Amino acid sequence: MTAATAPAKGQATRELILDHAYERARVGGLESLSIGSLAADVGMSKSGLFAHFGSREDLQLAVLETAGRRFMANVLLPALSVPRGLPRLRAIVAQWSEWGRKHQSGCVLLTAAGEYDGRDGALHDAVVAQQGGWRDELEKAIAQAAAEGHLNASADAGQLAFEIYALMLGLHHDAGLFGFEQAHQRTQAAFERLWRSWQS
């Protein structure tokens, strides 16, 4: 192995570990992750895995970051190709709904919010920063919709972002318990009322 290929191999191994850890966390949350079980999953020794993640918390933080990147790549980035305003806001909701359909069996981000909301420490702080960043993106899209004249100019972006998030939590909740299609239909009906209420 050359010096040039070693970093690439190391990065590929790290990504393999994160893929396995991400799938485990989808089912059991970040607290379910253990160095030993994950090392067995990927056919490594514990010391080999520690070479990539110095501690369990480092691993958990990396999985949380991975989940955030995947969410943004699947929800926000496709919506950015849609014109600003209500069309983009609708696209964000549509992509977010699709994320909910694909993650009925578990969403690392939502589970992490429940796991760490009442704790102190690096994981709590990372979840707060991540969720706050996403809320900021929603508020930005809402402000653009108001600037385009698609929403009432006096619309409270923070309030509308909260309401959007609340509806999406309802979608995730009901999709897992009662099936995605019914949850999606009810969520879409609620969003139509929401858009109309902020356009008047």
C-alpha positions in Angstrom: 0.0 0.0 0.0 1.3 3.4 -0.9 1.2 6.5 1.2 -1.4 7.9 -1.3 -3.8 4.9 -0.9 -3.6 4.6 2.9 -5.8 7.7 3.6 -8.4 6.6 1.0 -8.6 3.1 2.5 -8.9 4.6 6.0 -11.7 6.9 4.9 -13.5 4.0 3.2 -13.3 2.0 6.4 -14.6 4.9 8.4 -17.5 5.3 6.1 -18.3 1.5 6.3 -18.3 1.8 10.1 -20.6 4.8 10.0 -23.0 3.1 7.6 -23.4 0.2 10.0 -23.6 2.5 13.0 -26.2 4.6 11.3 -28.4 1.6 10.6 -28.1 0.4 14.2 -29.0 3.9 15.5 -32.0 4.0 13.3 -33.4 1.1 15.2 -32.1 1.6 18.7 -31.0 5.2 18.8 -27.5 6.6 19.4 -27.5 5.2 22.9 -27.7 1.6 21.5 -24.3 1.9 19.9 -21.4 0.1 21.4 -17.9 -0.3 20.2 -17.9 -4.1 20.7 -21.0 -4.9 18.8 -20.2 -2.5 16.0 -16.7 -3.9 15.7 -18.2 -7.4 15.3 -20.6 -6.0 12.6 -17.8 -4.8 10.4 -15.3 -7.6 11.2 -12.9 -5.5 13.1 -11.2 -5.6 16.5 -12.2 -3.1 19.1 -8.8 -1.5 18.9 -9.2 -1.3 15.1 -12.4 0.6 15.5 -10.9 2.8 18.2 -8.3 3.9 15.6 -11.2 5.6 13.7 -13.2 6.8 16.7 -11.4 7.4 19.9 -14.5 6.9 22.1 -18.1 5.8 22.1 -19.1 9.5 22.2 -17.0 10.3 19.3 -18.7 7.6 17.3 -22.1 8.8 18.4 -21.3 12.4 17.4 -20.0 11.2 14.0 -23.2 9.2 13.4 -25.3 12.2 14.3 -23.3 14.3 11.9 -23.8 11.7 9.2 -27.5 11.6 9.8 -27.6 15.4 9.5 -25.8 15.4 6.2 -28.0 12.8 4.8 -31.1 14.7 5.9 -29.9 17.9 4.3 -28.9 16.1 1.1 -32.3 14.5 0.8 -34.6 17.3 2.0 -33.0 20.8 1.5 -30.7 20.4 -1.4 -33.3 19.1 -3.9 -35.7 21.9 -2.8 -33.1 24.6 -3.6 -33.6 23.9 -7.3 -37.2 25.0 -7.0 -37.9 28.8 -7.3 -37.9 30.8 -4.1 -41.0 31.4 -2.2 -44.0 29.1 -1.5 -42.9 26.7 -4.2 -39.6 26.1 -2.5 -41.3 25.8 0.9 -43.7 23.3 -0.5 -40.8 21.4 -2.0 -39.0 21.3 1.4 -42.1 19.8 3.0 -42.6 17.3 0.1 -38.9 16.1 0.4 -39.3 16.0 4.2 -42.4 13.9 3.8 -40.5 11.5 1.5 -37.8 11.3 4.2 -40.5 10.3 6.6 -41.7 7.6 4.3 -38.2 6.2 4.0 -37.6 6.4 7.7 -40.8 4.9 9.2 -38.6 2.4 11.0 -36.6 5.1 12.7 -35.0 8.5 12.2 -31.7 9.0 13.9 -32.3 12.8 14.2 -35.7 12.6 15.9 -34.6 9.8 18.2 -31.6 11.8 19.2 -33.8 14.8 20.1 -35.6 12.5 22.5 -32.5 10.9 23.9 -30.6 14.0 24.7 -33.2 16.7 25.3 -32.9 16.5 29.1 -29.1 15.9 29.3 -26.0 17.9 29.4 -22.9 17.3 27.4 -21.5 17.2 23.8 -24.3 15.1 22.3 -27.0 17.4 23.8 -25.2 20.4 22.4 -24.8 18.8 19.0 -28.5 18.0 18.8 -29.5 21.5 19.8 -27.1 23.0 17.2 -28.3 20.7 14.5 -32.0 21.2 15.1 -31.4 25.0 15.5 -29.6 25.1 12.1 -32.5 23.3 10.4 -35.0 25.6 12.1 -33.0 28.5 10.7 -33.2 27.1 7.2 -37.0 26.8 7.5 -37.2 30.4 8.7 -35.1 31.6 5.8 -37.4 29.8 3.3 -40.4 31.3 5.0 -38.9 34.8 4.9 -38.2 34.4 1.2 -41.8 33.3 0.6 -43.0 36.4 2.4 -40.6 38.6 0.3 -42.0 37.0 -2.9 -45.5 38.0 -1.8 -46.6 34.3 -1.4 -47.2 34.7 2.3 -48.5 37.6 4.4 -45.7 40.1 4.9 -46.4 40.1 8.6 -46.0 36.4 8.8 -43.9 35.3 11.9 -41.2 33.1 10.4 -40.4 31.6 13.7 -44.0 30.7 14.4 -44.6 29.2 11.0 -41.3 27.2 11.2 -42.5 25.8 14.6 -45.9 24.8 13.0 -44.2 23.1 10.1 -42.0 21.2 12.4 -44.9 20.2 14.6 -46.8 18.8 11.6 -43.8 16.8 10.4 -43.4 15.3 13.9 -47.0 14.2 13.6 -46.3 12.6 10.3 -43.3 10.7 11.7 -45.4 9.6 14.7 -48.4 8.4 12.8 -46.5 6.9 9.9 -44.8 4.4 12.2 -48.0 3.5 14.0 -50.8 3.7 11.5 -49.0 3.6 8.1 -47.5 6.3 6.0 -50.3 6.9 3.4 -52.9 7.8 6.0 -50.5 9.9 7.9 -49.3 11.6 4.7 -52.8 12.5 3.6 -53.7 14.0 6.9 -50.5 16.0 7.0 -51.0 17.3 3.5 -54.5 18.5 4.4 -53.1 20.2 7.5 -50.5 21.9 5.4 -53.0 23.2 2.9 -54.9 24.9 5.8 -51.6 26.3 7.2 -50.5 27.8 3.8 -54.0 29.5 3.4 -53.9 30.8 7.0 -50.6 32.6 6.3 -51.6 34.0 3.0 -54.7 35.8 4.3 
